[in-house]
């Protein structure tokens, strides 16, 4: 059972809209996210993919994809550190608020700019490369709009805190307590209502992103191919014929097939068995 409470002694007035946005909508988002993933896995396993377009264009992709993905990982780590770990814990280990604020702005700013640059390059590539653009669905376009908006709004809140200086808003006293209170089903509406509009907008766009997540190519994030890290190298051999008409080459290949391997395939079928 949910309990909607304001912080004791808080002067923030809780409206019906606050109850809907910060007390009900987060749980609706989680229900759609989980339900959508279950539905997608059950009825669209073959579509559970990024629909890679590397075959059509790889020059820009080699730059944009790592820039976006590594930047996004840093952004996620920063959100986890700022929202999940209470401010009292960091102060208990000797990390002052000024030191935390500086690192959050410095590292978060670099990660945000990198992520934004990566997503803009990916959008530019998708729009200017004919075959890639032709393979872009309506869901893809919606995903790019919402994802870019979430990144831009995150940078906006970061830069706003820089210009506001020491009088800037400390989201670890408002947004973070509200976020943690969701896990115990007692949303701290007063804390979230006290946050500035920019944080409200960033949070709403973030929830919209998770709502559409199961129905877009972003779904591949839930099935990272970790077994690729432990697969053996793929050995490529030339098909060029030798001077003697290929007899020596054929004998060498037959010897390689008959030789016992020093490893076992992980996550793939044996090539010799597949070719029988």
C-alpha positions in Angstrom: 0.0 0.0 0.0 1.4 3.4 -1.0 1.7 6.1 1.6 1.9 9.7 0.3 3.7 11.9 2.8 5.5 15.2 2.9 8.6 15.8 4.9 7.8 16.7 8.5 7.8 20.4 8.9 7.9 21.0 5.1 6.3 24.2 3.9 5.8 22.8 0.4 2.1 22.4 -0.6 1.3 19.0 -2.1 -1.2 19.3 -5.0 -3.2 16.6 -6.7 -0.8 16.9 -9.7 2.2 16.2 -7.4 0.5 13.0 -6.2 -0.1 11.8 -9.8 3.3 12.8 -11.1 5.6 11.8 -8.2 3.4 9.2 -6.4 1.6 7.3 -9.1 3.4 7.8 -12.4 6.7 6.2 -11.3 4.9 2.9 -10.6 3.0 3.1 -13.8 6.3 3.5 -15.6 7.8 0.4 -13.9 4.7 -1.6 -14.7 4.9 -0.7 -18.4 8.6 -1.3 -18.5 8.4 -4.8 -17.0 5.3 -5.7 -18.8 6.7 -4.5 -22.1 9.9 -6.5 -21.7 7.9 -9.6 -20.9 5.6 -9.1 -23.9 8.5 -8.3 -26.3 10.5 -11.4 -25.2 7.5 -13.6 -25.5 6.1 -12.4 -28.9 9.1 -10.7 -30.6 12.3 -12.5 -29.7 13.6 -12.1 -33.3 13.1 -8.4 -33.1 15.0 -8.2 -29.8 18.0 -6.6 -31.5 19.7 -3.3 -32.4 19.0 -3.9 -36.1 22.6 -3.1 -36.8 23.3 -0.8 -39.8 27.1 -1.2 -39.8 26.9 -2.9 -43.2 25.6 0.3 -44.7 28.1 2.8 -43.1 30.9 2.2 -40.6 33.1 5.3 -40.7 30.9 7.5 -38.5 29.6 4.6 -36.6 33.1 3.7 -35.3 33.3 7.2 -33.7 29.7 7.8 -32.7 28.8 4.5 -31.1 31.7 4.2 -28.6 31.3 7.9 -27.8 27.6 7.5 -27.0 27.8 4.1 -25.2 30.8 4.9 -22.9 29.4 8.4 -22.2 26.0 6.8 -21.3 27.7 4.3 -19.0 29.3 7.2 -17.1 26.0 9.1 -17.0 24.3 6.1 -15.5 27.0 5.6 -12.9 26.7 9.3 -12.0 23.0 9.0 -11.5 23.4 5.9 -9.4 26.0 7.6 -7.2 23.9 10.8 -6.8 20.4 9.3 -6.3 21.0 6.0 -4.5 23.9 6.9 -2.1 22.7 9.3 0.6 24.6 12.5 1.2 25.2 11.5 4.9 27.2 8.5 3.7 29.6 10.5 1.5 30.0 13.0 4.3 30.7 10.2 6.8 33.7 9.1 4.7 35.1 12.7 4.6 33.7 13.8 1.2 32.6 17.4 1.6 29.6 18.7 -0.4 31.9 21.1 -2.3 34.2 18.3 -3.4 31.3 16.1 -4.4 29.7 19.0 -6.3 32.9 19.8 -8.2 33.4 16.2 -9.2 29.8 15.8 -10.2 29.9 18.8 -12.4 33.3 18.0 -13.9 32.8 14.3 -14.6 29.1 14.6 -15.3 29.7 17.5 -17.7 32.3 15.5 -19.7 30.0 12.4 -19.7 27.0 14.4 -20.8 28.8 16.3 -23.6 30.3 13.0 -24.8 26.9 11.3 -24.8 25.2 14.2 -26.5 27.9 14.3 -29.2 27.6 10.6 -29.8 23.8 10.7 -30.2 24.0 13.7 -32.5 26.5 11.9 -34.7 24.3 8.8 -34.7 21.3 10.9 -35.8 23.3 12.7 -38.4 24.5 9.4 -39.8 21.0 7.9 -39.8 19.6 11.0 -41.6 22.3 11.4 -44.3 23.0 7.7 -45.1 20.3 6.6 -47.5 20.0 2.9 -46.6 20.3 3.6 -42.9 17.5 6.2 -43.1 15.3 3.9 -45.1 15.6 1.3 -42.3 14.6 3.8 -39.6 11.1 3.1 -38.1 8.7 5.4 -36.4 9.6 3.9 -33.1 13.3 4.7 -33.8 12.5 8.4 -34.5 10.5 8.7 -31.3 13.2 7.0 -29.3 15.9 9.4 -30.7 13.7 12.5 -29.8 13.0 11.3 -26.2 16.6 10.1 -25.6 18.1 13.4 -26.9 15.7 15.4 -24.8 16.7 13.5 -21.7 20.4 14.1 -22.3 19.9 17.8 -23.1 17.8 18.3 -20.0 20.4 16.5 -17.9 23.1 18.9 -19.2 20.7 21.8 -18.5 20.4 20.9 -14.9 24.2 20.4 -14.6 25.0 23.8 -16.2 22.3 25.6 -14.2 24.0 24.5 -11.0 27.3 25.9 -12.2 25.8 29.4 -12.9 23.9 29.4 -9.7 27.1 28.7 -7.7 26.8 28.1 -4.0 23.1 29.1 -4.1 22.3 26.4 -6.6 19.8 23.7 -5.9 21.1 20.5 -4.1 19.2 17.7 -5.7 20.6 15.3 -3.1 18.2 16.9 -0.6 15.1 16.7 -2.8 15.2 14.4 -5.9 17.4 11.8 -4.3 15.3 11.2 -1.1 12.2 11.1 -3.3 13.9 8.5 -5.6 14.9 6.3 -2.7 11.5 6.6 -1.1 9.9 4.9 -4.1 11.5 1.6 -3.3 9.8 1.4 0.1 6.4 2.5 -1.4 6.3 5.7 0.6 7.0 8.5 -2.0 8.3 11.6 -0.4 6.2 14.0 -2.4 7.2 17.1 -0.5 10.9 16.5 -1.4 10.2 16.2 -5.1 7.7 19.1 -5.1 10.4 21.3 -3.7 12.8 20.6 -6.6 13.0 23.2 -9.4 11.1 22.9 -12.7 14.2 21.8 -14.6 14.5 18.7 -12.4 10.8 18.0 -12.8 11.0 18.1 -16.5 14.2 16.0 -16.7 12.5 13.4 -14.5 9.3 13.3 -16.6 11.3 12.9 -19.8 13.4 10.2 -18.2 10.3 8.3 -17.2 8.9 8.6 -20.7 12.1 7.1 -22.0 11.7 4.0 -19.8 8.1 3.7 -20.9 9.0 3.4 -24.6 12.2 1.4 -23.9 10.7 -2.1 -24.4 9.2 -1.1 -27.8 12.4 0.3 -29.4 15.9 -0.9 -30.3 17.0 0.1 -26.8 15.7 -3.2 -25.6 19.0 -4.8 -26.6 20.6 -3.2 -23.4 18.9 -6.0 -21.4 20.7 -8.8 -23.3 24.3 -7.7 -23.4 26.3 -10.6 -25.0 28.7 -11.2 -22.1 29.6 -14.6 -23.4 31.4 -12.9 -26.3 34.2 -12.0 -23.8 35.0 -15.7 -23.4 34.6 -16.9 -27.0 37.8 -18.1 -28.8 39.2 -16.1 -31.6 37.9 -16.7 -35.1 40.7 -18.0 -37.3 40.6 -16.9 -40.9 42.5 -19.0 -43.6 43.1 -18.0 -47.2 41.5 -20.0 -50.0 44.4 -19.3 -52.4 45.7 -22.3 -54.2 49.3 -23.4 -53.8 51.7 -23.7 -56.7 51.3 -27.5 -56.8 47.7 -27.2 -57.7 46.3 -26.9 -54.2 47.2 -30.5 -53.1 49.4 -29.3 -50.2 46.9 -26.7 -49.1 44.1 -29.2 -49.1 46.2 -31.6 -47.1 47.0 -28.9 -44.6 43.4 -28.0 -44.2 42.4 -31.6 -43.7 45.1 -32.0 -41.0 43.8 -28.9 -39.2 40.3 -30.2 -39.2 41.4 -33.6 -37.8 43.7 -32.0 -35.1 42.3 -31.8 -31.7 41.4 -28.2 -30.6 42.8 -26.7 -27.5 39.5 -25.0 -26.6 35.8 -25.6 -26.7 33.2 -23.3 -28.4 31.3 -21.1 -26.0 27.8 -19.9 -27.1 28.2 -21.2 -30.7 27.9 -24.5 -32.5 30.9 -26.3 -33.8 31.6 -25.3 -37.3 32.4 -28.8 -38.5 29.2 -30.2 -37.1 27.2 -27.3 -38.7 28.7 -28.0 -42.2 27.8 -31.7 -42.2 
